[in-house]
């Protein structure tokens, strides 16, 4: 059924659903615009600004240190860098990964990790290449949609009009 033949309430529902789907799809696509760039943990502690999103890979000594306070078998922690005290990173946790377990999401916990407990570190950065790709695909989809609407017309032929502009009788 064409949109112009739907009652107003049905068109409004369809528009709300489309807007919600577009919002969810946009959020997923924008999350894909970011990538983790490997960094040395000591350099990260000295140079990364507070508020930077980071992922830290934990070594065996780090797993042993985190087991009593957080969980056993932690392989990676992710979160926002609160700051650094010397070489120790202070992190507002967003989540962690464990050996043979799915990711766990957290809010509100703070963690201190020294470089001796890490085997790798990475900082989340905006990927210009991925962002350009997402924007290009989005522009192509919008252009295709608009061109399709122009070529396809409305689907309802105009009624024939008489010489005075009224309907033929």
Order of alpha helices (4+ residues) and beta strands (2+ residues): alpha-beta-alpha-beta-alpha-beta-beta-beta-beta-beta-alpha
